[in-house]
Each structure stands twice: as structure tokens, then as C-alpha cells.
């Protein structure tokens, strides 16, 4: 199960993300893949650190003006491009579509999990 975890760079509650990922691992086991946007700080960064710390499969979609790394889903040639604000929008769409269920299922799942863990 591919689950996207993205959010603000200002998000600081790493314990909530850690608990959330632990719960997902209990539910999906080795089938779990955490998908993120590749930001170093905030929700994305905590998701990456937690997934890798728990030895959970991890994939990321940084904006194409970032440099390629071993966790990137897209090919190496897609990265290192000139900055353009639209890169973020394209990346968000890619995360949603790559996560299981595509846009509709992902949106419903995010709302359900958000209400359970972050309210």
C-alpha cells in the first residue's frame, strides 16, 4: 500500500507522524510504501526519517528543480531543472496519482486518517 505523507515545512509534531507510520506498518506490514514530496523539513522530512528509520520502503517526488537522489521515483534526467513555481503543483499531482487509489481514494483516505490522528 503506497501512502502519501506531505505537509507544511513548519509542521513540528514528529511524534504524530511517527505514530501514524507505525500504525500503517502494523496494518500493511511489508507492503507499505511511504511516499513523500522530498522536503527536508516539516511533515515530509519527518515522514522520510521515520520510514527509513523503521526500514519501511520509501519513495519521493521532489520538485524537478531539486537534484536526483536514490529515493526519487522519476528518472534522473527529470531533475536539476530551472526553478518554476508550477513544479510544486506537478509534483503534488504525481504524489497523489502514485499513491494507491489515485486521487479519489487518496483524498478520502487522507481525510479519514487526518481526522483520526491530527484533530
Secondary structure, DSSP 4 states (H G I P E B T S, - for coil): -EEE----TT---HHHHHHHHHHHHHHHGGG-EEEE---SSHHHHHHHHHHHHTT-EEEE---TTSPP-TTBSS-GGGSSPPP-THHHHHHHHHHHHHSTTHHHHHHHHHHHHHHHH--
